Amino acid sequence: MNILLLGSGGREHALAWKIKQSTFCDALFVAPGNAGTNALATNLPFEDDDFDAIKKACLQYQIKMVVVGPETPLVKGIVDFFEQDKELLSIPIIGPNRAAAQLEGSKDFSKQIMQQCHIPTAKYATFTAANFNDGITYLKTHPLPIVLKADGLAAGKGVLICTSTQEAIDEFTAMLQAGKFGAASTKVVVEEFLEGIELSVFIVTDGINYKMLPSAKDYKRIGIGDTGLNTGGMGAVSPVPFADDTFLKKVETQIVIPLLAGLQKNNITYKGFLFVGLMNRNGEPSVIEFNCRLGDPETEAIIPRLKTDIVTIFQAIATSKVGELKIEIIDETAVTIFLVSGGYPNEYKKGLPINNLMNVEGSLVFHAGTTLKDQQTVTQGGRVLAITSLGKSIPEAAEKSLAIAQQINYEGKYYRTDIGHDLI
């Protein structure tokens, strides 16, 4: 079948790499894609949330399945768009509908569902401009640190951890009265700060049945030892050593099963991949956030460990047969290290030539922020390339990825050398 994949980052290159291996894939199209997907598929020149262009491409290229990589098209209702269009209705689209995607699209909705389902999570309160003064009063008595979250999508930048009450008040004011995150912060969720170790767990579900995918841990801070500014992710490790069978069983019984049941009670059927962002608090899982798609950079660490034909997973979602799925995982550790642009996550240059990309052996290089210029691969984003290696241990896999990170070159290249060190 002809398959269309929406997105342009490292997650989408990893998905494209895996889809291309499927016996069910005749031709693969990616919109808009990057220099990496260009080597595997046909890139299409429109954005992943341009619904009209997506429809036109589906009809023109006889697309028989659409896979949605990023969250924005899902939150905007791409699945509903397909289900309501007679010409697209027969094409399975992999991802949750608009109502289900609120789990990521609205932090307040997500917290309400967790509260209804008695899912362990941080205590919270939600404020808008209408009850702004109540929010200020709430902040003045709140223990430190204080977590502020923009309710809507803010390109991964809408979560602030404030270490003083004054900082929290200033940021709260900027979000609600100065539109710091635009429409995303017309509503602000104030949360208690959770101590522990972060990790991510992923499931695939048809709304009733589910299967667990490998766990992963990503590294958000720009600097060695988890210091400095937050980024979109500087690397990832899969599996997470402390996420053993006992811990993962708690995730299922305390989070996944109650969530799916709660959504059904609210007449919401969640179909697709679900990202569960967790804090491990002395062996007890607590939810930080839900995302309505696979994570990035976690996908780049998880997908290379997947033995199962990924299109069979997509088909099981579309036909509500996830309960019959048998997902096989390679029993090795994956370590992903991101190469980023100099200056990221602040200002950075684009269009810089990337050298030594063609001589990589023994590891995978997934493109995130790249494009082609005069047949040369050049930088296009802050996070440029994700290098993933498999090994029998974290040190073995990390050593392979670091060797490739040293080999590839472009002006201003930067990467963390300590990905996975905290788990050894």
C-alpha positions as CSV (number, residue, x, y, z in Angstrom):
1,M,0.0,0.0,0.0
2,N,1.0,3.7,-0.4
3,I,1.6,5.3,3.0
4,L,1.7,9.0,3.9
5,L,3.6,10.0,7.0
6,L,3.1,13.5,8.4
7,G,6.0,15.4,10.1
8,S,9.5,16.6,9.6
9,G,11.6,15.7,12.7
10,G,13.8,12.9,14.0
11,R,10.7,11.0,15.1
12,E,9.4,11.0,11.6
13,H,12.7,9.9,10.1
14,A,12.8,7.0,12.6
15,L,9.2,6.1,11.7
16,A,10.0,6.4,8.0
17,W,13.0,4.1,8.4
18,K,10.9,1.5,10.0
19,I,7.9,1.8,7.7
20,K,10.1,1.4,4.7
21,Q,11.1,-2.0,6.0
22,S,7.5,-3.2,6.0
23,T,6.3,-5.9,3.6
24,F,3.1,-3.9,3.4
25,C,4.7,-0.6,2.2
26,D,4.8,-0.2,-1.6
27,A,5.6,3.6,-1.6
28,L,6.2,6.0,1.2
29,F,5.5,9.8,1.1
30,V,6.4,12.2,3.9
31,A,5.1,15.7,4.4
32,P,7.1,17.9,4.7
33,G,10.0,15.5,5.7
34,N,13.6,16.4,5.8
35,A,16.9,15.5,4.1
36,G,16.9,12.1,5.8
37,T,13.4,11.1,4.8
38,N,14.2,12.3,1.3
39,A,16.6,9.3,1.0
40,L,13.8,6.8,1.9
41,A,10.7,8.4,0.6
42,T,9.1,11.1,-1.6
43,N,9.0,14.3,0.4
44,L,5.9,16.5,-0.3
45,P,6.1,20.3,0.0
46,F,3.4,21.2,2.4
47,E,3.1,21.4,6.2
48,D,1.8,18.6,8.3
49,D,-1.3,20.6,9.4
50,D,-2.4,21.7,6.0
51,F,-5.5,19.6,5.8
52,D,-6.5,20.6,2.3
53,A,-3.1,19.7,0.9
54,I,-3.1,16.4,2.8
55,K,-6.4,15.5,1.2
56,K,-5.2,16.4,-2.3
57,A,-2.0,14.3,-1.8
58,C,-4.1,11.3,-0.6
59,L,-6.2,11.3,-3.7
60,Q,-3.4,12.1,-6.1
61,Y,-1.0,9.4,-4.8
62,Q,-3.7,6.8,-3.9
63,I,-2.7,6.8,-0.3
64,K,-4.1,3.8,1.7
65,M,-2.9,4.8,5.2
66,V,-1.9,8.0,6.9
67,V,0.4,8.1,9.9
68,V,0.5,11.2,12.0
69,G,3.9,11.9,13.7
70,P,3.5,15.3,15.6
71,E,0.8,16.5,17.9
72,T,-0.4,19.7,16.2
73,P,-2.4,18.0,13.4
74,L,-4.0,15.7,15.9
75,V,-5.0,18.5,18.3
76,K,-6.3,20.4,15.3
77,G,-8.5,17.4,14.4
78,I,-6.9,15.8,11.4
79,V,-8.6,12.5,12.3
80,D,-12.0,14.1,12.5
81,F,-11.3,15.8,9.1
82,F,-10.8,12.4,7.5
83,E,-13.8,10.8,9.3
84,Q,-16.1,13.6,8.0
85,D,-14.9,13.6,4.4
86,K,-16.6,11.0,2.1
87,E,-13.5,10.9,-0.2
88,L,-11.1,10.2,2.8
89,L,-13.4,8.1,5.0
90,S,-12.0,4.8,3.8
91,I,-8.3,5.7,4.5
92,P,-7.2,4.7,8.0
93,I,-5.4,7.5,9.8
94,I,-3.2,6.5,12.7
95,G,-3.7,8.8,15.7
96,P,-6.4,9.9,18.2
97,N,-9.2,12.2,17.2
98,R,-9.5,15.8,18.5
99,A,-11.4,14.9,21.7
100,A,-8.8,12.3,22.7
101,A,-5.9,14.5,21.6
102,Q,-7.0,17.0,24.3
103,L,-4.9,14.8,26.7
104,E,-2.0,16.8,25.2
105,G,-3.8,19.8,23.8
106,S,-5.1,20.9,27.2
107,K,-3.2,20.4,30.4
108,D,-6.4,21.3,32.3
109,F,-8.4,18.6,30.6
110,S,-5.7,16.1,31.2
111,K,-5.6,16.9,34.9
112,Q,-9.4,16.7,35.1
113,I,-9.3,13.2,33.6
114,M,-6.6,12.1,36.0
115,Q,-8.5,13.4,38.9
116,Q,-11.7,11.6,37.8
117,C,-9.8,8.3,37.3
118,H,-7.8,8.6,40.6
119,I,-4.5,8.5,38.6
120,P,-1.5,9.5,40.6
121,T,-0.3,13.0,39.6
122,A,0.8,16.3,41.1
123,K,-1.8,18.5,42.9
124,Y,-2.9,21.4,40.8
125,A,-5.2,24.4,40.2
126,T,-6.2,26.1,37.0
127,F,-6.5,29.9,36.4
128,T,-7.5,32.3,33.6
129,A,-7.6,36.0,33.3
130,A,-11.0,36.0,34.8
131,N,-9.7,34.7,38.2
132,F,-6.2,36.1,37.9
133,N,-6.1,37.6,41.4
134,D,-7.1,34.3,42.9
135,G,-4.1,32.8,41.1
136,I,-1.8,35.4,42.7
137,T,-3.2,34.6,46.1
138,Y,-2.7,30.8,45.4
139,L,0.9,31.3,44.4
140,K,1.8,33.3,47.5
141,T,1.0,30.3,49.7
142,H,2.3,27.6,47.4
143,P,5.4,25.6,48.4
144,L,8.5,26.0,46.3
145,P,9.4,25.2,43.6
146,I,6.2,26.0,41.7
147,V,5.4,24.5,38.3
148,L,3.5,26.7,35.8
149,K,2.1,25.1,32.6
150,A,0.5,26.8,29.6
151,D,-2.7,24.9,29.0
152,G,-2.3,24.5,25.3
153,L,0.5,23.5,22.9
154,A,3.5,25.8,23.2
155,A,6.1,23.9,21.1
156,G,7.6,22.2,24.2
157,K,8.3,25.6,25.9
158,G,5.2,26.0,28.0
159,V,6.4,24.5,31.2
160,L,8.2,26.7,33.8
161,I,9.7,25.6,37.1
162,C,9.9,28.7,39.4
163,T,12.2,28.6,42.4
164,S,10.9,31.7,44.1
165,T,7.4,33.1,44.7
166,Q,8.2,36.4,42.9
167,E,9.5,34.5,39.9
168,A,6.2,32.5,39.8
169,I,4.1,35.6,40.1
170,D,6.1,37.4,37.3
171,E,5.8,34.4,34.9
172,F,2.1,33.8,35.8
173,T,1.5,37.4,35.0
174,A,3.4,37.2,31.7
175,M,1.5,34.1,30.7
176,L,-2.0,35.3,31.5
177,Q,-1.7,39.1,30.9
178,A,1.1,39.5,28.4
179,G,0.4,36.4,26.3
180,K,3.9,34.9,26.8
181,F,2.9,31.7,25.0
182,G,0.1,33.2,22.9
183,A,-3.3,31.4,22.9
184,A,-1.6,28.4,24.7
185,S,-1.4,30.4,27.9
186,T,-4.9,31.9,28.1
187,K,-5.3,29.2,30.8
188,V,-2.5,28.3,33.2
189,V,-2.2,25.2,35.3
190,V,-0.2,25.6,38.6
191,E,1.2,22.3,39.9
192,E,3.2,21.1,42.8
193,F,6.8,20.1,42.0
194,L,7.4,16.3,42.0
195,E,10.8,15.0,43.2
196,G,12.1,11.8,41.6
197,I,13.5,10.4,38.3
198,E,11.7,11.1,35.0
199,L,11.0,8.5,32.4
200,S,8.5,7.8,29.6
201,V,6.3,4.8,28.9
202,F,4.5,4.2,25.7
203,I,1.5,2.2,24.8
204,V,-0.4,1.4,21.5
205,T,-4.1,1.2,21.9
206,D,-7.4,0.9,20.0
207,G,-9.3,2.5,22.9
208,I,-10.1,-0.8,24.7
209,N,-7.1,-3.1,24.3
210,Y,-3.5,-1.9,24.6
211,K,0.1,-3.2,24.4
212,M,3.1,-1.8,26.1
213,L,6.1,-0.5,24.1
214,P,9.6,-0.1,25.5
215,S,10.3,2.5,28.2
216,A,12.7,5.3,27.6
217,K,14.3,8.3,29.4
218,D,15.1,11.5,27.6
219,Y,17.4,14.3,28.6
220,K,15.9,17.8,28.3
221,R,18.7,20.1,29.6
222,I,21.3,21.5,27.3
223,G,24.3,21.1,29.6
224,I,26.3,18.2,31.0
225,G,24.8,16.9,34.3
226,D,21.3,18.1,33.4
227,T,22.2,21.8,33.7
228,G,21.2,24.9,31.7
229,L,18.1,25.6,29.6
230,N,15.4,23.1,28.6
231,T,15.5,21.8,25.0
232,G,13.4,19.6,22.9
233,G,15.6,16.7,24.1
234,M,19.4,16.1,23.9
235,G,19.2,12.3,23.9
236,A,17.5,9.2,25.2
237,V,18.1,5.7,26.6
238,S,15.9,2.7,26.2
239,P,15.1,0.6,28.2
240,V,15.2,2.4,31.5
241,P,17.0,0.0,34.0
242,F,14.8,0.9,37.0
243,A,11.5,0.4,35.0
244,D,11.3,-3.3,35.9
245,D,8.3,-5.5,35.6
246,T,7.0,-4.5,39.0
247,F,7.2,-0.8,38.2
248,L,5.6,-1.2,34.8
249,K,2.8,-3.3,36.3
250,K,2.0,-0.3,38.5
251,V,1.9,1.9,35.5
252,E,-0.6,-0.4,33.8
253,T,-2.9,-0.9,36.8
254,Q,-2.7,2.6,38.3
255,I,-2.5,4.7,35.1
256,V,-3.1,3.0,31.7
257,I,-6.2,0.9,32.6
258,P,-8.0,3.6,34.6
259,L,-7.3,6.2,31.9
260,L,-8.7,4.2,29.0
261,A,-11.8,3.3,31.1
262,G,-12.2,6.9,32.1
263,L,-12.0,8.1,28.6
264,Q,-14.6,5.6,27.5
265,K,-16.9,6.9,30.3
266,N,-16.5,10.3,28.8
267,N,-17.5,8.8,25.4
268,I,-13.9,9.3,24.1
269,T,-12.2,6.5,22.2
270,Y,-8.5,6.9,22.2
271,K,-6.8,5.2,19.2
272,G,-3.1,5.4,18.5
273,F,0.1,5.8,20.5
274,L,0.0,7.3,24.0
275,F,3.1,8.8,25.7
276,V,3.0,8.6,29.5
277,G,5.5,11.0,31.0
278,L,6.2,9.8,34.5
279,M,8.1,10.6,37.7
280,N,9.4,7.6,39.6
281,R,8.9,8.5,43.2
282,N,10.6,5.8,45.3
283,G,9.3,3.1,43.0
284,E,5.8,4.6,42.6
285,P,4.8,6.1,39.2
286,S,3.2,9.6,39.1
287,V,2.0,11.2,35.8
288,I,3.7,14.4,34.7
289,E,1.9,14.6,31.4
290,F,0.3,12.7,28.6
291,N,1.2,13.2,24.9
292,C,-1.0,12.0,22.1
293,R,1.9,10.7,20.0
294,L,5.3,9.1,20.3
295,G,8.0,11.2,21.9
296,D,11.0,12.8,20.4
297,P,13.9,11.9,21.0
298,E,12.5,8.7,22.6
299,T,11.2,7.4,19.3
300,E,14.7,7.4,17.9
301,A,15.7,5.0,20.8
302,I,12.6,2.9,20.8
303,I,12.0,2.2,17.1
304,P,15.4,0.6,16.4
305,R,14.6,-1.9,19.2
306,L,11.3,-2.9,17.6
307,K,11.4,-6.3,15.8
308,T,7.7,-6.3,14.8
309,D,6.6,-4.9,11.4
310,I,5.4,-1.4,12.4
311,V,2.6,-1.4,9.7
312,T,1.0,-4.4,11.4
313,I,0.8,-2.2,14.5
314,F,-0.8,0.5,12.6
315,Q,-3.3,-1.9,11.0
316,A,-4.2,-3.3,14.5
317,I,-5.0,0.2,15.7
318,A,-7.1,1.0,12.6
319,T,-9.1,-2.3,12.9
320,S,-9.4,-2.4,16.7
321,K,-7.3,-5.6,16.9
322,V,-4.6,-4.4,19.3
323,G,-5.5,-7.2,21.6
324,E,-4.2,-9.7,19.0
325,L,-0.9,-8.0,18.5
326,K,2.4,-9.6,19.4
327,I,5.1,-7.0,19.8
328,E,8.6,-8.3,19.7
329,I,11.5,-6.2,21.1
330,I,15.2,-6.6,20.5
331,D,16.9,-7.3,23.9
332,E,19.5,-4.6,23.6
333,T,20.0,-1.1,24.9
334,A,19.7,1.9,22.6
335,V,21.4,5.2,23.3
336,T,20.5,8.2,21.3
337,I,22.6,11.4,21.3
338,F,21.5,14.6,19.6
339,L,23.7,16.9,17.7
340,V,22.4,20.4,17.9
341,S,23.2,23.8,16.4
342,G,25.5,26.2,18.2
343,G,23.5,28.6,20.4
344,Y,20.5,26.3,20.7
345,P,18.0,26.5,22.4
346,N,18.5,30.2,21.8
347,E,19.4,31.8,18.5
348,Y,21.4,29.7,16.0
349,K,22.5,29.7,12.4
350,K,20.8,27.7,9.6
351,G,22.1,26.4,6.3
352,L,25.4,25.1,7.5
353,P,26.9,22.2,5.5
354,I,27.0,18.8,7.3
355,N,30.1,16.7,6.6
356,N,30.9,12.9,7.0
357,L,27.3,11.8,7.0
358,M,27.8,9.1,4.4
359,N,30.5,7.1,6.2
360,V,28.5,6.0,9.3
361,E,28.7,2.3,10.2
362,G,27.2,0.4,13.0
363,S,24.8,3.1,14.1
364,L,21.8,4.9,12.8
365,V,21.6,8.6,12.0
366,F,18.1,10.1,12.1
367,H,17.7,13.6,10.6
368,A,15.7,16.1,12.7
369,G,16.6,19.7,11.5
370,T,18.1,19.2,8.1
371,T,17.3,20.1,4.5
372,L,18.9,19.8,1.1
373,K,20.6,22.8,-0.6
374,D,22.3,22.2,-3.9
375,Q,22.4,18.5,-3.2
376,Q,24.2,19.1,0.1
377,T,22.6,18.3,3.4
378,V,22.6,21.4,5.6
379,T,21.3,22.4,9.0
380,Q,17.7,23.7,9.3
381,G,16.8,23.4,12.9
382,G,18.1,23.6,16.5
383,R,18.2,19.9,16.9
384,V,20.0,18.6,13.8
385,L,20.7,14.9,14.0
386,A,19.9,12.0,16.3
387,I,22.6,9.2,16.5
388,T,21.3,5.9,17.8
389,S,23.4,2.8,18.6
390,L,22.5,-0.5,20.1
391,G,24.6,-2.4,22.6
392,K,24.6,-4.9,25.4
393,S,24.8,-2.1,27.9
394,I,24.4,1.6,28.2
395,P,28.2,2.3,28.1
396,E,28.6,0.1,25.0
397,A,25.8,1.8,23.1
398,A,26.8,5.3,24.3
399,E,30.4,4.7,23.2
400,K,29.3,3.9,19.7
401,S,27.0,6.9,19.4
402,L,29.7,9.2,20.8
403,A,32.2,8.0,18.2
404,I,29.7,8.9,15.4
405,A,29.0,12.2,17.1
406,Q,32.7,13.1,16.9
407,Q,32.9,12.0,13.2
408,I,30.0,14.1,11.8
409,N,30.9,17.8,11.5
410,Y,29.3,21.2,10.9
411,E,30.0,24.6,12.2
412,G,29.0,25.1,15.8
413,K,28.2,21.4,16.5
414,Y,27.3,20.6,20.1
415,Y,26.2,17.5,21.9
416,R,26.1,16.1,25.4
417,T,28.7,13.5,26.3
418,D,26.9,12.2,29.4
419,I,23.6,10.7,28.0
420,G,22.8,7.6,30.1
421,H,25.5,8.2,32.7
422,D,23.0,8.7,35.5
423,L,21.5,5.2,34.8
424,I,24.8,3.3,34.9
